[in-house]
Amino acid sequence: MSSDVVALFDRLASSYDSVLPFFASFGRLTADRLPAPAPGDRLLDVGAGRGAVAFAARSRGYTVTATDAAPAMVALLRPELDAHVMYAASLDFPDGTFDVVTAGLVVHLLDDPAAMVSEVRRVLKPGGLFAFTVPGRVPEGFEFADGANELFAAFSVHLPPGGGMGAPFDELEALAGFTDVTETDLRVELPVGDAGTLWEWFQTHGSRKFFDDLPPVRRDEFRRRLLDDLNRRDRIVLRRYAWLYTGRSSPLTNVMPTGVDRN
Ligand SMILES: C[S@@+](CC[C@H](N)C(=O)[O-])C[C@H]1O[C@@H](n2cnc3c(N)ncnc32)[C@H](O)[C@@H]1O
């Protein structure tokens, strides 16, 4: 499964985030909420894609390293960024290397998020910050400005068994053992020129898998119903949210090998 997800993003790399600056906007919001770096503070961005978080964090003054499992994504980050092909659950860095680790809209795509979190904890310096975003539940008071989510729910019955990406994952449980845990919802609203542009946007990131997995006749029907919905609206707006979670690695636990009695 994980290799399917990576292959999808590898294929989409050249069009990813090029139709609307969706991921770039969430990346900026995420980086804006990081603490101001001390000189030389090192940040690792895992699952960096086209660098939405990584470039924004560099603008804030962090010394940034980016990793992604999709070689085509990494090729597009180089040489501007120090970028490496690496799976999130197997980070080839020594223990305690980074002051901050970020992961923008990637943890929910992983087969084994716990393995990634354990690697993040290992490469963070004691007391270092982990910040990640995921789609998660609809925040209170949030309203979608298009009917795509209802269509995704309605059409999911036409998917072959075993479709989808990622594994069930409880964000706060994943941060067990981290301190100063926070949860914040981030919101993005982007004007969209026409209905076809929003359809095209859905084809350039993870939702593409949904459409690739649908029988062609159902895919055409989804497109027609989405465009009808959008064309009935006065203006077309892409309004979405993401949840930002942050936590600090415990100064004690992440330097102690498992099983060592601290007393
Ligand atoms: C939705 S994109 C997010 C990219 C970027 N963080 C952003 O905010 O635009 C997910 C990224 O995770 C990468 N990815 C998926 N599975 C991965 C894995 N197991 N290890 C590392 N990267 C992975 C994909 O190649 C893709 O670039």
The ligand as a Gaussian input file, in Angstrom:
#p B3LYP/6-31G(d) Opt

LIG

0 1
 C       -0.078000      15.313000       0.501000
 S        1.606000      15.341000       0.149000
 C        2.198000      16.581000       1.291000
 C        3.496000      17.163000       0.830000
 C        3.952000      18.397000       1.597000
 N        4.265000      18.099000       2.976000
 C        2.928000      19.485000       1.508000
 O        2.446000      19.951000       2.538000
 O        2.622000      19.880000       0.381000
 C        2.219000      13.856000       0.866000
 C        3.691000      13.602000       0.611000
 O        4.104000      12.506000       1.417000
 C        4.980000      11.695000       0.661000
 N        4.924000      10.341000       1.238000
 C        3.928000       9.436000       1.159000
 N        4.242000       8.320000       1.832000
 C        5.473000       8.533000       2.362000
 C        6.337000       7.754000       3.178000
 N        5.985000       6.534000       3.597000
 N        7.510000       8.286000       3.536000
 C        7.877000       9.538000       3.123000
 N        7.106000      10.309000       2.344000
 C        5.913000       9.823000       1.979000
 C        4.458000      11.778000      -0.753000
 O        5.440000      11.423000      -1.700000
 C        4.018000      13.239000      -0.829000
 O        5.053000      14.051000      -1.309000

